[in-house]
Amino acid sequence: MDLATLVGIIGAFSVVIASMVMGGSAGMFELPTADKLGLRGEEEARVKSMIIDALLAIQGGQNPRVIDSMLKAYLQESMRAEAK
């Protein structure tokens, strides 16, 4: 086996190893980050919807207690007790 063939085999082997490492890093870092961003996006959409509903209720002249109970519906059960 001559030197050029050996260098070519080592180069191809290093490309395969680099591909494996980069593929593994996607599962370890990028995918969990994408999940977290998705959850934060859903939470942000929920908060914006809550704000719009509150503003429309205020503009419509609804009773503040009715608005309060309407907004508590957006909260999780565990957080509703804290909001009292």
C-alpha positions in Angstrom: 0.0 0.0 0.0 1.5 3.3 -1.0 1.4 6.6 1.0 -1.3 8.3 -1.2 -3.7 5.4 -0.7 -3.1 5.4 3.0 -3.7 9.2 3.2 -7.0 8.8 1.2 -8.3 6.1 3.5 -7.5 8.2 6.6 -9.2 11.2 5.0 -12.3 9.2 4.2 -12.3 7.7 7.7 -12.1 11.1 9.3 -15.1 12.3 7.3 -17.1 9.4 8.5 -16.2 10.0 12.1 -16.9 13.8 11.8 -20.4 13.0 10.3 -21.1 10.7 13.3 -20.0 13.3 15.8 -22.1 16.0 14.2 -25.2 13.8 14.0 -24.8 12.9 17.6 -24.5 16.5 18.7 -27.9 17.2 17.0 -29.6 14.8 19.3 -27.8 16.0 22.3 -28.1 19.8 21.9 -30.2 21.1 19.0 -33.3 18.9 19.4 -33.8 19.7 23.1 -33.3 23.4 22.4 -35.9 23.2 19.7 -38.3 21.6 22.1 -37.8 24.3 24.7 -38.3 27.0 22.1 -41.5 25.4 21.0 -42.8 25.3 24.5 -41.9 29.0 25.0 -43.6 29.9 21.8 -46.8 28.2 22.9 -46.6 30.0 26.3 -46.1 33.3 24.6 -49.1 32.8 22.3 -51.2 31.9 25.4 -50.1 35.0 27.2 -50.9 37.2 24.2 -54.3 35.7 23.9 -55.0 36.3 27.5 -53.9 40.0 27.2 -56.2 40.4 24.2 -59.2 38.9 26.0 -58.6 41.1 29.0 -58.3 44.2 26.9 -61.5 43.4 25.0 -63.3 42.7 28.3 -62.2 46.0 29.8 -63.2 47.8 26.6 -66.6 46.1 26.7 -67.2 47.3 30.2 -67.3 43.9 31.9 -67.3 43.7 35.7 -63.7 43.3 37.0 -64.7 40.2 39.0 -65.9 38.6 35.8 -62.7 39.5 34.0 -60.7 38.1 37.0 -62.5 34.7 36.8 -62.2 34.7 33.0 -58.4 35.3 33.2 -58.0 32.6 35.9 -59.2 30.1 33.4 -55.9 30.6 31.5 -53.9 29.5 34.6 -53.1 25.9 35.6 -55.1 24.5 38.5 -52.1 24.7 40.8 -51.6 28.4 40.1 -55.2 29.3 40.5 -55.1 28.9 44.2 -52.1 31.3 44.4 -53.9 33.9 42.4 -56.7 34.3 45.0 
